[in-house]
Structure formats: C-alpha cells, structure tokens
C-alpha cells in the first residue's frame, strides 16, 4: 500500500538509466510482494547483473538469484525473463 509511490519513482529512474545506456536486453529489474509472516508484505526489487551499476547507485545489496515465480517486470524487462530464466517458465 505504501510502496506504490517509491516503486513508481524507482521505475521512472530505472527507465531513464536504461534509455541513457547501451542497455543489453539482460538489463532488467523485477519486483515482487513478499511476506515474512507479519501483517504487511514488503516489496522486493531484484536487478539483473547487467543492471548492477544502477542497483549500486541506489544502495541495493547483492543477493542470490530469485525464483521467477511472482516476479513482475519493471519497464520493458519482459524480454529479459527468457534470457535470465531460460530453464523456468512463469506461471
């Protein structure tokens, strides 16, 4: 509920970064609503390795590759799904 505005800002800034770079199709970002059992869920944003420069610029920390399930692409990252998750099919 409270994440929509920050997510919109992040999406806008990521789109600008993609447009201003020679972005490979693997440059992508995804988000997912995740719950740790508390009352509210949190929104987690995952950046592909090709987006590491942008991710670091906003203070993102490295993590292991997420499961494709429930990921929503940010910007035009849909093409990247097939490149980044070739062995998985989204539901």
Backbone as CSV, one residue per row, in Angstrom:
resi,resn,N_x,N_y,N_z,CA_x,CA_y,CA_z,C_x,C_y,C_z
1,UNK,0.821,-1.185,0.000,0.000,0.000,0.000,0.873,1.260,0.000
2,UNK,1.938,1.252,0.797,2.797,2.428,0.892,3.945,2.389,-0.110
3,UNK,4.065,1.302,-0.841,5.201,1.137,-1.752,4.945,1.672,-3.148
4,UNK,3.717,2.013,-3.469,3.418,2.381,-4.856,4.184,3.612,-5.324
5,UNK,4.250,4.656,-4.521,4.963,5.863,-4.953,6.471,5.627,-5.077
6,UNK,7.125,5.025,-4.076,8.557,4.747,-4.253,8.830,3.798,-5.435
7,UNK,7.950,2.835,-5.667,8.131,1.923,-6.793,7.980,2.661,-8.115
8,UNK,7.051,3.599,-8.188,6.898,4.417,-9.401,8.153,5.265,-9.646
9,UNK,8.694,5.849,-8.588,9.916,6.651,-8.714,11.082,5.787,-9.178
10,UNK,11.214,4.614,-8.579,12.284,3.709,-8.962,12.129,3.279,-10.419
11,UNK,10.913,2.967,-10.830,10.640,2.565,-12.211,11.034,3.679,-13.176
12,UNK,10.653,4.896,-12.856,10.989,6.037,-13.717,12.502,6.208,-13.833
13,UNK,13.189,6.135,-12.704,14.642,6.305,-12.715,15.334,5.144,-13.432
14,UNK,14.831,3.942,-13.255,15.422,2.789,-13.943,15.218,2.916,-15.448
15,UNK,14.034,3.320,-15.863,13.762,3.507,-17.298,14.700,4.548,-17.900
16,UNK,14.929,5.637,-17.169,15.863,6.667,-17.645,17.280,6.100,-17.770
17,UNK,17.679,5.285,-16.795,19.017,4.679,-16.840,19.146,3.738,-18.027
18,UNK,18.105,2.966,-18.295,18.129,2.040,-19.430,18.209,2.826,-20.733
19,UNK,17.391,3.864,-20.854,17.369,4.668,-22.073,18.694,5.388,-22.325
20,UNK,19.361,5.801,-21.266,20.591,6.571,-21.436,21.835,5.699,-21.579
21,UNK,21.654,4.388,-21.496,22.804,3.498,-21.629,22.660,2.655,-22.887
22,UNK,23.708,1.966,-23.197,23.658,0.993,-24.279,23.182,-0.318,-23.653
23,UNK,21.995,-0.298,-23.150,21.486,-1.377,-22.320,21.307,-2.673,-23.091
24,UNK,21.947,-3.717,-22.614,21.702,-5.021,-23.219,20.319,-5.518,-22.805
25,UNK,19.746,-6.462,-23.545,18.421,-6.966,-23.186,18.386,-7.596,-21.791
26,UNK,19.559,-7.980,-21.290,19.617,-8.594,-19.957,19.544,-7.564,-18.827
27,UNK,19.572,-6.277,-19.174,19.475,-5.238,-18.138,18.015,-5.130,-17.746
28,UNK,17.722,-5.628,-16.562,16.327,-5.728,-16.159,16.167,-5.528,-14.663
29,UNK,14.940,-5.245,-14.295,14.568,-5.141,-12.892,13.183,-5.750,-12.738
30,UNK,12.970,-6.387,-11.615,11.699,-7.040,-11.317,11.330,-6.746,-9.877
31,UNK,10.047,-6.798,-9.582,9.632,-6.650,-8.186,8.642,-7.750,-7.832
32,UNK,8.511,-7.970,-6.534,7.576,-8.969,-6.035,7.146,-8.557,-4.635
33,UNK,5.889,-8.762,-4.335,5.386,-8.566,-2.975,5.712,-9.838,-2.193
34,UNK,6.394,-9.678,-1.076,6.803,-10.829,-0.274,6.378,-10.613,1.173
35,UNK,6.045,-11.698,1.816,5.621,-11.637,3.211,6.545,-12.485,4.060
36,UNK,6.892,-11.953,5.211,7.689,-12.734,6.160,6.825,-13.201,7.324
37,UNK,5.510,-13.160,7.126,4.586,-13.601,8.156,4.005,-12.468,8.989
38,UNK,4.479,-11.256,8.774,3.941,-10.124,9.529,2.652,-9.634,8.872
39,UNK,2.052,-8.631,9.440,0.778,-8.110,8.961,0.869,-7.597,7.528
40,UNK,1.948,-6.896,7.211,2.103,-6.309,5.887,3.196,-7.030,5.107
41,UNK,3.025,-7.058,3.809,4.087,-7.611,2.969,5.023,-6.475,2.584
42,UNK,6.153,-6.844,2.059,7.094,-5.838,1.581,7.297,-6.050,0.089
43,UNK,7.753,-5.011,-0.559,8.040,-5.088,-1.979,9.543,-5.233,-2.117
44,UNK,9.965,-6.298,-2.766,11.387,-6.541,-3.011,11.645,-6.310,-4.492
45,UNK,12.709,-5.599,-4.781,13.098,-5.327,-6.161,14.404,-6.061,-6.424
46,UNK,14.425,-6.762,-7.539,15.598,-7.529,-7.944,16.122,-6.961,-9.256
47,UNK,17.436,-6.732,-9.306,18.079,-6.221,-10.509,18.942,-7.319,-11.110
48,UNK,18.953,-7.382,-12.416,19.807,-8.358,-13.093,21.260,-7.918,-12.970
49,UNK,22.192,-8.845,-13.173,23.609,-8.473,-13.109,23.978,-7.340,-14.074
50,UNK,23.291,-7.251,-15.201,23.584,-6.178,-16.161,23.134,-4.809,-15.653
51,UNK,22.358,-4.783,-14.601,21.866,-3.531,-14.018,22.597,-3.191,-12.720
52,UNK,23.743,-3.817,-12.498,24.444,-3.649,-11.230,24.840,-2.199,-10.965
53,UNK,25.244,-1.472,-11.983,25.650,-0.074,-11.773,24.488,0.755,-11.237
54,UNK,23.311,0.593,-11.828,22.140,1.321,-11.341,21.786,0.857,-9.930
55,UNK,21.778,-0.459,-9.727,21.419,-1.007,-8.412,22.322,-0.460,-7.311
56,UNK,23.620,-0.444,-7.581,24.559,0.079,-6.584,24.341,1.567,-6.343
57,UNK,23.945,2.296,-7.384,23.753,3.743,-7.240,22.595,4.089,-6.315
58,UNK,21.673,3.160,-6.127,20.542,3.421,-5.224,20.675,2.658,-3.901
59,UNK,21.820,2.020,-3.702,22.078,1.354,-2.435,21.579,-0.078,-2.343
60,UNK,21.267,-0.689,-3.480,20.822,-2.089,-3.457,21.992,-2.987,-3.079
61,UNK,21.674,-4.080,-2.433,22.682,-5.044,-1.993,22.564,-6.321,-2.815
62,UNK,23.686,-6.985,-3.086,23.647,-8.240,-3.844,22.860,-9.320,-3.100
63,UNK,22.230,-10.185,-3.871,21.506,-11.316,-3.304,21.580,-12.472,-4.293
64,UNK,21.102,-13.613,-3.874,21.071,-14.748,-4.799,19.946,-14.544,-5.807
65,UNK,20.017,-15.255,-6.895,19.010,-15.135,-7.949,17.645,-15.556,-7.416
66,UNK,16.630,-14.723,-7.615,15.295,-15.073,-7.117,14.622,-16.092,-8.033
67,UNK,13.599,-16.706,-7.514,12.744,-17.560,-8.340,11.940,-16.649,-9.259
68,UNK,11.627,-17.134,-10.424,10.856,-16.359,-11.393,9.400,-16.179,-10.950
69,UNK,8.914,-17.044,-10.123,7.504,-17.062,-9.755,7.104,-15.823,-8.956
70,UNK,6.121,-15.117,-9.470,5.614,-13.921,-8.828,6.360,-12.649,-9.177
71,UNK,7.408,-12.755,-9.989,8.154,-11.551,-10.372,7.368,-10.750,-11.405
72,UNK,7.358,-9.455,-11.216,6.720,-8.548,-12.162,7.815,-7.686,-12.774
73,UNK,7.871,-7.608,-14.088,8.930,-6.818,-14.714,8.727,-5.327,-14.510
74,UNK,9.822,-4.619,-14.344,9.822,-3.161,-14.293,10.305,-2.701,-15.660
75,UNK,9.636,-1.738,-16.217,9.974,-1.215,-17.548,9.731,-2.298,-18.584
76,UNK,10.565,-2.354,-19.592,10.412,-3.345,-20.647,11.328,-4.528,-20.399
77,UNK,11.264,-5.087,-19.214,12.155,-6.173,-18.837,11.611,-7.545,-19.211
78,UNK,10.455,-7.596,-19.869,9.855,-8.893,-20.179,10.750,-9.748,-21.062
79,UNK,11.447,-9.144,-22.018,12.348,-9.903,-22.879,13.458,-10.542,-22.055
80,UNK,13.847,-9.887,-20.996,14.937,-10.387,-20.165,14.563,-11.667,-19.433
81,UNK,13.286,-11.909,-19.213,12.874,-13.116,-18.495,13.409,-14.356,-19.193
82,UNK,13.227,-14.435,-20.495,13.697,-15.607,-21.243,15.217,-15.720,-21.197
83,UNK,15.907,-14.588,-21.168,17.368,-14.602,-21.127,17.913,-14.945,-19.740
84,UNK,17.254,-14.441,-18.710,17.750,-14.635,-17.342,17.241,-15.902,-16.680
85,UNK,16.100,-16.394,-17.134,15.489,-17.594,-16.542,15.151,-18.605,-17.645
86,UNK,16.126,-19.043,-18.428,15.807,-19.910,-19.570,15.215,-21.262,-19.181
87,UNK,15.523,-21.739,-18.007,15.045,-23.055,-17.599,13.706,-23.016,-16.856
88,UNK,13.202,-21.831,-16.588,11.947,-21.697,-15.846,10.883,-21.048,-16.710
89,UNK,9.652,-21.391,-16.458,8.539,-20.782,-17.156,7.658,-20.106,-16.113
90,UNK,7.306,-18.824,-16.325,6.457,-18.113,-15.360,5.062,-18.714,-15.331
91,UNK,4.424,-18.556,-14.188,3.047,-19.069,-14.065,2.040,-17.976,-14.353
